[in-house]
Amino acid sequence: MVQEKAQEPTIAPGMDTHNALEAEATEIEKESGDTTEVTHLYLDRTPED
């Protein structure tokens, strides 16, 4: 008999608004150039659009 490992619920990528990938770079990362510029695009549409 194989025991199945219980799976924790997950959130789809992009749905987690407090994603760890959005964390600010540390001073050490900034000094070494180990950063990525991030731009957010939000579409604000009404039902008439």
C-alpha positions, -999 to 999 in steps of 0.1 A, spaced: 0 0 0 14 34 -10 7 63 12 0 95 -6 16 127 7 -9 153 18 -7 183 -5 -11 218 9 -33 242 -10 -14 265 -34 -21 297 -51 -16 301 -89 14 322 -99 3 358 -102 -26 354 -79 -6 359 -47 -4 396 -42 23 393 -16 46 373 -37 82 368 -23 95 377 -58 83 412 -52 105 417 -22 128 447 -22 164 439 -29 189 441 0 217 467 0 242 439 -8 221 428 -38 219 464 -50 256 470 -47 265 438 -66 239 445 -93 220 414 -85 186 430 -91 158 431 -117 137 461 -125 100 453 -123 72 472 -140 35 465 -132 8 470 -158 -28 472 -146 -57 474 -170 -85 493 -156 -115 486 -178 -152 492 -174 -180 470 -188 -185 495 -216 -149 489 -229 
